[in-house]
Amino acid sequence: MSEPDIGNDQHSPELTIALELYDNAPCGSISFFKDGTIYAINQTMLTWLGYTREELVEQRTLPSLFRIGGQIFFETHFFPLIKMQGFVNEVYFDVVRKDNSIFHALINAREIPSKSRQKELFQATILDISDRWKYEKELLHAKRKAEADSKAKAEFLSTISHEIRTPLNTILGIGHLLHETPLNENQKEYARLLLHSSENLLSLVNNLLDLSKIEAQKVTLEQMPFHLGELLELMHETFSVRARAKGIQLDISIAKNVPKHLTGDPVKLNQILTNLIGNAIKFTKTGTVQLAVTVEQKKAETYQIHFSVSDTGIGIPPEKLEAIFQEFSQASYDVSVEFGGTGLGLTICQKLLELHQSKMEVKSTLGKGSTFSFSIWYTAADTPSPTKKAKKERRNLLILKDMDVLVVDDNPDNIFIATQYLDQWEVPYATAESGKKALDMVRKRSFDLILLDLQMPKMDGYETARKLRSLPLKTQPVIVAFSASAAGEVADLLEAAGIDDHLSKPFKPKDFMDTLLEHSSHRKKISADNVNLKPSVAASEGQKKKKTKAASEDTPNTVSFKIDRYAKMANNRPEYIKKFVLSTLDAFATYKQDFQNSVKTKDPEGFSNLIHKSTMSFYYIEADRLGSLLMACRDALQDDTADDGTFKKLAAECQAEFDTIIRGLTHIGET
């Protein structure tokens, strides 16, 4: 059906009504020929554009109403697609009015079927989406602002976490140490309360961070054996003091068929129960708080353990039961004022249970109390005998006596806590208050493990680790980061710096000992003379043995590069490894040219730019020596006291290293 003849005044009533509906439709309509010339347009579109019909019909083309970009898109994509499939739906264009202002439009276009093929006819329906566009723009702005606010909050929480955890590490450490010293009964009780209170404070600090970590999917479930009875007993000791102070009875009951030893994530379970029992005591003025633990189901060696925390507290109104699981939410304003709290506890509990494929259930009667319950599947664990446990502890202490540990931290309190444990376990150690001092000590003494603080002035832990790895040591030590940051937050930075493990501040003695034991039998034996070249690809034998006098003290004396990471990424498929290698080879040709230009102009900024853009390529092929040499070149240029000969020697080493890597990559690419 072709467009009606608007100019003909002689129409039947029915056609007149149809023409009026067409002319005043809520959307614009333009009909045009193959060359884009407009041959019909409705009044709605004319009103939007500000033109008269005479100014457009057979005078202008449809594309001429668009901005220049829209005109190009119409010619190259939009119209060819109409010819190909007969229609195009909802394509965005900026339409230009007569006064040169813009309105935002969605255009649907179609080819009009016609028996006569003398002229190909097309029709476009235009929707003015200016209001929607403005709304979407505001939404996008709001989204970006929310993301920026969220990032700022995360950074703030990370900073606050570090500032709080540093003194908290001292409090928790002193609590543990004090508890181990000879004390009278009252003093033991004081030490125990100090220890438990500091642990509860640590739990509160962690709550502030856990929610954002869970939502960012940075929290995973651990699988480790634990003693359920001991966990609940410690919880009873921790909360009974608070319950007694309020005149409340705290009861914990465990069914006889519940296994004592389970495999799962005790930290997450402890966190959930701590929140629930803490809330129950907080919102109960008189009566009882009870934790009941039973077996809900059993399948072979797996048990579905049911936990139920009941109280005789204030209760929750039915209409508020859903709201209590929302972030920063309490049941009412009065509750928030009277009882306080962040309102994060139940939200975190629910999200931690989602990790367990479980869900919190709640029953409550206003004024009579509430019951929170959940179930988690655990696997029964072997029960260690007391004799075996004692033998294991003695064996562990003997193992630790063979280690030599360096503690590096600018905070003397942290050094004091760590070394007190090392003294107890009779572990040989030394201390350093800065990264520079640590480097000096490592040059003079061989250490098995270095406990390294990440947050230090002048030279932080990452830079210290990189410099440690670059030293030409016969035996490289294990480096364990010692930081208030969670391991998941800094995992990439740790790996890039050559750091092997992470110990969070504040730590418990068991965590510290477990870390030492884990690495006692896995000490790194890395040297220039005994590096395993398979499956890695290194320099030639002649290049390996060659040690120029210009070698920097801070550059690693190891293989030039490896392709282990590429092999892992490619699942050892040769065709993909080759693609990765050839791509890196192209990049290295550019890096080498940039290096030579920077040497010629003696431009430290050129070196900085090269180091920055080559970081990922160096990481993937583990070209650590070249990376260190480039940094040494840049530092030599920035050092006013360095002589020109030092820079020339370093540049020559860089050039040789570039040539070695490019030759090696070329060889792999050709095989």
C-alpha positions in Angstrom: 0.0 0.0 0.0 1.5 3.3 -1.1 1.2 6.7 0.7 -2.1 8.5 0.4 -2.2 11.6 -1.8 -2.3 14.3 0.8 -2.9 17.0 -1.7 -6.2 15.7 -3.0 -9.2 17.3 -1.1 -11.8 15.0 -2.7 -12.0 12.0 -0.4 -14.6 9.8 1.1 -15.4 10.4 4.8 -13.7 7.2 5.8 -10.5 8.1 3.9 -10.6 11.6 5.3 -10.6 10.2 8.9 -7.8 7.9 7.9 -5.8 10.8 6.5 -6.3 12.9 9.7 -5.2 9.9 11.9 -2.1 9.6 9.7 -1.4 13.3 9.7 -1.7 13.7 13.4 -0.4 10.4 14.6 1.8 10.4 17.8 4.8 9.4 15.7 6.4 11.0 12.7 6.1 9.4 9.2 8.2 10.1 6.2 8.0 8.4 2.8 10.9 8.5 0.4 12.2 7.3 -2.9 15.3 5.1 -3.4 17.6 8.2 -3.7 16.2 9.4 -0.3 14.0 12.2 -1.7 11.0 12.8 0.5 7.6 12.4 -1.3 5.3 12.5 1.7 5.4 13.5 5.4 2.8 13.8 8.1 2.0 16.9 10.1 3.4 15.5 13.4 6.9 15.2 11.8 6.6 18.7 10.3 5.7 20.1 13.7 8.7 18.4 15.3 11.0 19.7 12.6 9.6 23.2 12.2 9.4 23.0 8.4 6.4 23.5 6.1 5.4 20.6 3.8 6.5 22.6 0.7 10.0 23.1 2.2 10.6 19.3 2.4 8.4 17.3 -0.1 10.5 16.7 -3.2 12.9 19.4 -2.0 15.0 17.5 0.7 16.2 13.9 1.3 15.6 12.0 4.5 19.4 11.7 5.2 19.7 15.5 5.0 17.7 15.7 8.2 20.4 13.9 10.1 23.7 15.0 11.5 26.8 14.3 9.3 27.6 11.1 11.1 24.0 9.9 10.7 24.1 10.7 7.0 27.2 8.5 6.5 25.6 5.7 8.6 22.4 5.9 6.5 24.3 5.5 3.3 26.8 2.8 4.4 24.7 0.7 6.7 21.1 1.7 7.2 19.8 1.8 3.6 21.8 -1.2 2.4 20.2 -3.2 5.2 16.7 -2.2 4.2 17.5 -3.3 0.6 18.8 -6.6 1.9 16.0 -7.6 4.3 13.2 -5.2 3.5 13.1 -3.5 6.9 15.2 -2.1 9.8 13.9 -1.6 13.3 14.8 0.9 16.1 17.9 2.5 14.9 19.0 5.7 16.7 19.6 9.0 14.8 20.0 12.6 15.9 17.5 14.6 13.8 18.2 18.3 13.0 15.3 20.8 13.2 15.0 23.9 11.1 16.5 26.0 13.8 19.5 23.6 14.0 18.4 22.2 17.4 18.5 18.4 17.8 16.0 15.8 18.9 16.8 12.2 19.5 14.9 9.7 17.4 14.4 6.0 16.9 13.6 5.1 13.3 11.9 2.0 11.9 12.0 1.8 8.1 10.5 -0.6 5.5 10.3 -1.0 1.8 6.7 -0.5 0.5 5.6 -3.4 -1.7 4.5 -2.2 -5.1 3.4 -3.9 -8.3 5.0 -1.2 -10.3 8.8 -1.3 -10.0 9.2 2.0 -11.8 10.0 3.7 -8.5 11.1 1.9 -5.3 9.2 3.4 -2.4 10.2 3.4 1.3 8.5 4.5 4.5 10.1 5.5 7.9 8.3 5.8 11.2 10.0 8.2 13.7 9.7 8.1 17.5 10.9 11.1 19.5 12.8 9.6 22.4 14.4 12.9 23.7 12.8 12.5 27.1 13.8 8.8 27.3 17.3 9.7 26.1 17.6 12.4 28.8 16.3 9.9 31.4 18.8 7.2 30.3 21.6 9.8 30.3 20.7 10.7 33.9 20.5 7.0 34.8 24.0 6.4 33.3 25.3 9.4 35.2 23.8 8.1 38.4 25.2 4.6 37.7 28.7 6.0 37.2 28.4 8.1 40.3 27.2 5.1 42.3 30.2 3.0 41.0 32.6 5.9 41.9 31.0 6.1 45.4 31.2 2.4 45.8 34.9 2.4 44.8 35.6 5.3 47.2 33.8 3.4 50.0 35.8 0.3 49.3 39.1 2.3 49.3 38.0 4.1 52.5 37.2 0.8 54.2 40.5 -0.7 53.1 42.4 2.2 54.6 40.4 2.1 57.8 40.8 -1.6 58.0 44.6 -1.2 57.8 44.7 1.6 60.4 42.5 -0.4 62.8 44.1 -3.8 62.3 47.6 -2.6 63.0 47.0 -1.7 66.7 44.5 -4.6 66.9 47.3 -6.9 66.0 49.2 -5.8 69.0 46.2 -6.1 71.3 45.4 -9.6 70.1 49.0 -10.7 70.2 49.5 -9.4 73.7 46.3 -11.2 74.7 47.7 -14.5 73.4 51.1 -14.0 75.0 49.7 -12.9 78.3 47.4 -15.9 78.4 50.5 -18.2 78.1 52.3 -16.7 81.1 52.0 -17.8 84.7 49.0 -16.0 86.2 46.7 -16.3 89.2 43.1 -17.2 88.6 41.8 -13.6 88.4 44.6 -12.6 86.0 43.9 -15.6 83.8 40.2 -14.5 83.6 41.3 -10.9 82.7 43.7 -12.2 80.0 41.0 -14.5 78.7 38.5 -11.7 78.5 41.1 -9.4 76.8 41.8 -12.1 74.3 38.1 -12.9 73.5 37.2 -9.2 73.4 40.0 -8.4 71.0 38.9 -11.3 68.8 35.3 -10.0 68.9 36.6 -6.5 68.0 38.4 -8.1 65.1 35.2 -9.8 64.0 33.4 -6.4 64.1 36.1 -4.8 61.9 35.8 -7.7 59.5 32.1 -7.3 59.3 32.6 -3.8 57.8 34.7 -5.3 55.0 33.0 -8.7 54.4 29.8 -7.4 52.8 31.6 -5.6 50.0 34.0 -8.6 49.5 31.1 -11.1 49.3 29.2 -8.9 46.8 32.4 -8.6 44.8 32.7 -12.4 44.8 36.0 -12.3 46.6 35.0 -14.6 49.4 35.1 -18.4 48.9 34.5 -21.4 51.2 37.4 -23.2 52.7 37.5 -26.9 53.4 39.4 -27.8 56.6 38.9 -30.1 59.5 37.6 -28.5 62.8 36.2 -29.5 66.1 32.6 -28.4 66.3 32.4 -28.9 70.1 35.5 -26.7 70.7 34.1 -24.0 68.4 30.8 -23.9 70.3 32.5 -24.1 73.7 34.7 -21.1 73.0 31.6 -19.3 71.7 29.8 -20.0 75.0 32.7 -18.7 77.0 32.8 -15.6 74.9 29.1 -14.7 75.1 28.3 -16.0 78.6 30.0 -13.0 80.2 27.8 -10.6 78.2 24.7 -12.7 78.9 25.4 -12.8 82.7 25.9 -9.0 82.7 22.3 -8.7 81.4 20.9 -11.4 83.7 20.2 -13.7 80.7 20.8 -17.5 80.6 22.8 -18.6 77.6 22.4 -22.3 76.7 24.2 -24.3 74.0 23.0 -27.9 73.3 24.5 -30.4 70.8 22.6 -33.6 69.9 24.5 -36.8 70.6 24.5 -37.9 66.9 26.2 -34.7 65.8 29.9 -35.6 64.8 32.5 -33.7 66.8 34.9 -33.4 64.0 33.8 -32.0 60.7 35.3 -30.7 57.4 34.1 -27.4 56.2 34.6 -23.7 56.8 34.7 -23.0 60.6 35.5 -19.3 60.1 32.2 -18.7 58.2 30.2 -20.8 60.6 31.7 -18.9 63.6 30.9 -15.6 61.9 27.2 -16.6 61.3 26.7 -17.9 64.9 28.5 -14.9 66.4 26.2 -12.5 64.6 23.1 -14.5 65.6 24.0 -15.1 69.3 25.2 -11.5 69.6 22.0 -10.2 68.2 19.9 -12.5 70.4 21.6 -11.3 73.6 21.4 -7.6 72.5 17.7 -7.7 71.9 16.8 -9.8 74.9 16.3 -8.1 78.3 15.2 -11.1 80.3 14.9 -14.8 79.9 17.1 -17.2 77.7 19.1 -17.3 74.6 19.6 -20.9 73.3 21.7 -22.4 70.5 20.5 -25.9 69.5 22.6 -28.1 67.1 21.0 -31.2 65.6 21.4 -33.5 62.6 18.7 -32.9 60.0 19.9 -35.5 57.4 22.7 -37.9 56.9 24.0 -39.3 53.6 27.0 -41.7 53.9 29.7 -39.5 55.6 28.0 -36.2 55.0 25.7 -34.6 57.6 23.2 -31.8 57.2 23.7 -29.9 60.5 20.8 -27.7 61.7 21.6 -24.7 63.8 18.8 -22.8 65.7 19.3 -19.7 67.8 16.2 -18.8 69.9 15.6 -15.9 72.3 12.9 -14.4 74.5 13.6 -10.9 73.3 11.6 -8.1 71.8 10.5 -10.0 68.7 10.1 -8.6 65.1 6.8 -7.3 63.5 5.7 -9.6 60.6 6.0 -6.8 58.1 9.6 -6.2 59.1 10.9 -9.8 58.7 12.2 -9.2 55.2 13.7 -5.8 55.9 16.0 -7.1 58.6 18.1 -8.8 56.0 18.7 -5.6 54.0 22.0 -3.7 54.4 22.2 -1.1 57.2 18.7 -2.0 58.3 17.0 -2.4 61.7 13.5 -3.4 62.4 12.5 0.2 63.4 14.0 3.5 64.2 13.3 3.0 67.9 15.3 -0.3 67.8 18.2 1.4 66.1 18.3 4.1 68.7 17.9 1.8 71.8 20.1 -1.1 70.7 22.4 0.4 68.1 24.4 -1.6 65.6 25.3 -1.3 61.9 22.5 -3.5 60.6 25.0 -5.5 58.6 25.1 -8.7 60.6 22.1 -10.4 59.3 22.9 -9.3 55.7 26.3 -10.9 56.0 24.9 -14.1 57.5 22.4 -14.5 54.7 25.1 -14.0 52.0 27.5 -16.4 53.8 24.7 -19.0 53.8 24.1 -18.4 50.1 27.8 -19.5 49.6 26.8 -22.7 51.5 23.7 -23.2 49.2 21.6 -22.5 52.3 19.2 -19.8 53.6 18.3 -18.2 56.9 14.8 -18.9 58.2 13.2 -16.7 60.9 10.1 -17.1 63.1 9.2 -14.3 65.5 6.4 -13.1 67.7 6.4 -9.5 68.7 7.2 -9.1 72.4 7.9 -12.8 72.9 11.0 -13.6 71.0 12.6 -14.9 67.7 14.2 -18.0 66.3 16.8 -17.9 63.5 17.7 -21.2 61.9 19.7 -22.6 59.0 21.3 -25.9 57.9 24.7 -26.6 56.3 26.1 -29.8 54.9 29.4 -31.0 56.4 31.6 -34.1 55.9 32.6 -36.0 59.0 36.4 -35.7 59.6 38.7 -38.2 61.3 39.1 -37.8 65.0 42.8 -37.2 65.9 43.9 -39.0 69.1 45.5 -36.8 71.9 48.7 -38.8 71.6 49.0 -38.2 67.9 48.2 -34.6 68.3 50.9 -34.1 71.0 53.5 -36.0 68.8 52.6 -33.8 65.9 53.1 -30.6 67.9 56.5 -31.8 69.1 57.5 -32.7 65.6 56.4 -29.3 64.3 58.5 -27.5 66.9 61.5 -29.6 65.9 61.0 -28.7 62.3 60.7 -25.0 63.1 64.1 -25.0 64.9 65.8 -25.7 61.6 64.4 -22.5 60.0 66.0 -19.1 59.9 63.4 -16.2 59.7 63.7 -12.5 58.9 60.9 -10.3 60.2 60.6 -7.0 58.3 58.2 -4.4 59.6 58.5 -0.6 60.3 56.1 -1.0 63.3 58.1 -2.2 66.4 54.9 -3.5 68.0 54.4 -5.9 65.1 58.0 -7.0 65.3 57.6 -7.6 69.1 54.5 -9.8 68.7 56.0 -11.9 65.9 59.4 -12.4 67.6 57.7 -13.4 70.9 56.1 -16.4 69.1 59.4 -17.2 67.4 61.2 -17.1 70.8 58.6 -19.5 72.3 59.0 -21.9 69.4 62.9 -21.5 69.5 63.0 -20.4 65.9 66.2 -18.5 64.9 65.3 -15.0 63.6 66.5 -11.5 62.8 64.6 -8.3 62.4 64.7 -5.3 60.0 62.7 -2.0 60.3 62.9 -1.1 56.6 63.2 -2.7 53.2 66.7 -1.2 52.7 67.9 -2.8 55.9 66.3 -6.2 54.9 68.2 -6.1 51.6 71.5 -5.4 53.4 70.9 -8.3 55.8 69.9 -10.8 53.1 73.2 -10.0 51.2 75.1 -11.1 54.4 73.0 -13.9 55.7 70.9 -16.7 54.2 67.3 -16.8 55.4 64.7 -19.6 54.8 61.7 -17.3 55.2 61.1 -13.6 55.2 58.0 -12.2 56.9 57.5 -8.9 55.0 55.2 -6.0 55.9 53.6 -4.6 52.7 52.9 -1.1 54.1 56.3 0.5 54.8 57.5 4.1 54.1 60.2 4.8 51.4 60.3 1.3 50.2 57.1 -0.8 50.5 56.9 -4.6 50.7 56.3 -5.0 47.0 59.4 -3.1 46.0 61.4 -4.8 48.7 60.3 -8.2 47.4 61.2 -7.4 43.8 64.6 -6.3 44.9 65.1 -9.4 47.0 64.2 -11.6 44.0 66.7 -9.7 41.9 69.6 -10.4 44.2 72.1 -13.1 42.9 71.5 -15.4 45.8 72.4 -19.1 45.8 69.1 -19.9 47.6 66.1 -17.7 47.3 64.0 -17.4 50.5 60.3 -17.9 50.8 58.6 -14.5 51.1 55.4 -14.2 53.1 53.5 -10.9 53.0 52.4 -9.6 56.4 49.6 -7.2 55.8 46.1 -6.0 57.0 44.9 -6.3 53.4 43.1 -9.5 52.5 45.0 -11.9 50.3 42.3 -11.8 47.6 42.5 -8.1 47.3 46.3 -8.0 46.5 46.8 -11.4 44.9 47.9 -10.1 41.5 50.3 -7.6 43.2 51.8 -10.4 45.3 52.4 -12.6 42.4 53.9 -9.8 40.3 56.3 -9.0 43.1 57.4 -12.6 43.6 55.8 -13.0 47.0 54.9 -16.6 47.8 52.2 -16.4 50.6 50.2 -14.0 52.7 49.6 -13.8 56.4 46.8 -11.4 57.4 47.1 -8.9 60.3 46.1 -9.5 63.0 47.0 -13.2 63.1 46.6 -16.0 65.6 49.6 -18.1 66.8 48.2 -21.1 65.0 48.0 -19.2 61.7 51.6 -18.0 62.1 52.9 -21.5 62.9 50.9 -23.1 60.1 52.4 -20.7 57.6 56.0 -21.5 58.9 55.3 -25.2 58.7 53.8 -25.1 55.3 57.0 -23.5 53.8 59.5 -25.4 56.0 59.6 -28.3 53.6 59.1 -26.3 50.4 62.0 -23.9 50.5 62.9 -22.4 47.2 66.2 -23.6 45.7 66.6 -21.2 42.8 70.0 -20.3 41.4 71.6 -19.4 38.1 73.4 -22.7 37.9 70.6 -25.1 38.6 67.5 -23.6 37.1 65.3 -26.3 35.5 65.0 -25.3 31.8 62.1 -27.6 31.0 59.4 -26.8 30.1 60.8 -23.2 30.3 62.8 -21.7 27.5 65.9 -19.9 28.6 69.0 -18.3 27.1 71.5 -20.5 25.4 74.1 -22.3 27.5 76.7 -19.8 26.6 74.4 -16.9 27.5 73.6 -18.6 30.9 77.3 -18.8 31.9 78.1 -15.3 30.7 78.2 -12.8 33.5 79.2 -9.3 32.4 81.0 -7.1 34.9 78.2 -4.5 34.3 75.6 -6.7 35.8 73.5 -4.7 38.2 73.4 -5.8 41.8 69.6 -5.5 41.7 69.0 -7.6 38.5 68.1 -11.3 38.8 70.8 -13.8 37.7 68.2 -16.3 36.3 66.9 -17.5 32.9 65.9 -14.7 30.5 62.3 -15.8 30.0 59.9 -18.8 30.3 56.7 -19.7 28.5 55.2 -21.7 31.4 52.3 -19.3 31.8 51.5 -19.4 28.1 51.5 -23.2 28.2 49.1 -23.1 31.1 46.8 -20.6 29.4 46.8 -22.7 26.2 46.4 -26.0 28.0 49.7 -27.1 26.4 48.3 -26.9 22.9 51.2 -26.0 20.6 49.2 -24.0 18.1 47.9 -21.6 20.8 51.3 -21.4 22.5 52.8 -20.4 19.1 50.2 -17.7 18.7 50.9 -16.2 22.1 54.7 -16.3 21.4 54.4 -14.7 18.0 52.2 -11.9 19.4 54.8 -11.3 22.2 57.6 -11.3 19.6 55.9 -8.5 17.7 55.5 -6.5 20.9 59.2 -7.1 21.8 60.3 -5.7 18.5 58.5 -2.5 19.4 59.9 -2.5 23.0 63.4 -2.9 21.7 63.0 0.1 19.4 61.6 2.2 22.2 64.5 1.1 24.4 67.1 2.1 21.8 65.4 5.5 21.3 65.4 6.1 25.1 69.1 5.2 25.3 69.9 7.5 22.5 68.1 10.5 24.1 68.9 9.4 27.7 65.3 10.0 28.5 64.2 8.5 31.9 60.5 9.2 31.1 60.9 7.1 28.0 62.1 4.3 30.2 59.2 4.8 32.5 56.7 4.6 29.6 58.4 1.5 28.3 58.4 -0.2 31.7 54.7 0.6 32.1 53.5 -0.7 28.7 55.7 -3.8 28.7 54.6 -5.0 32.2 52.1 -7.5 31.1 54.3 -8.9 28.3 57.2 -9.3 30.8 54.8 -10.9 33.3 53.5 -13.6 30.9 57.0 -14.7 29.8 58.6 -14.0 33.3 61.2 -11.7 31.8 62.0 -10.4 35.3 65.7 -9.8 34.6 65.0 -7.5 31.7 62.4 -5.7 33.7 64.8 -5.1 36.5 67.5 -3.9 34.1 65.2 -1.4 32.5 64.4 0.0 36.0 68.1 0.1 36.8 68.7 2.1 33.6 65.9 4.6 34.4 67.2 4.9 38.0 70.8 5.6 36.8 69.5 8.4 34.6 67.6 9.9 37.5 70.5 9.6 39.9 72.6 12.7 39.7 75.5 11.0 41.4 75.7 8.1 38.9 78.4 8.3 36.2 77.7 7.9 32.5 79.7 4.6 32.4 77.3 2.9 34.7 74.3 3.8 32.5 76.2 2.6 29.4 77.0 -0.8 31.0 73.4 -1.3 32.1 72.1 -0.3 28.6 74.4 -2.9 27.1 73.1 -5.6 29.4 69.5 -4.6 28.4 70.4 -4.7 24.7 71.9 -8.2 25.2 68.8 -9.4 27.1 66.5 -8.0 24.4 68.5 -9.9 21.8 68.4 -13.1 23.8 64.6 -13.0 24.4 63.9 -12.1 20.7 66.1 -15.0 19.5 64.4 -17.4 21.9 60.9 -16.3 20.9 61.8 -16.5 17.2 63.1 -20.0 17.6 59.9 -21.1 19.3 57.7 -19.4 16.7 59.5 -21.1 13.9 59.2 -24.7 15.4 
